[in-house]
Amino acid sequence: MILIPAFQGLAGPWWQPEAKAMLTGLTAATERGHIANAALESIAWQIRILLEGMGTPSSISVDGGVTRSDY
């Protein structure tokens, strides 16, 4: 399952405000946990894409509730 979290368009590095959110791969067996997993993975992918665009920083800082996830 893949979630594209463009609920208000895509930000850096593409800057496409007209982009729309998308959730693909739903089946009859999809449960809430699958969607939550896709959401967490989408955050990781967004960070990876931004870091690749910036180069390798010496450190990064994070905050917010999602940082408490063991995933």
C-alpha angles and dihedrals in degrees: 000000000000128000120197101196098203094136090146098022128279120300127197135021093020104029098204107157092179094060116116131217117255137190115193134179099047115158135170087267094057113123133187091263091059091054092046089051091051090051093052092046090050090056091052092049092049091051091047092052092049093047091050089053092049098042122236112322119208090234142352131207125214136190140168135079096292089067088072091065114112088209 
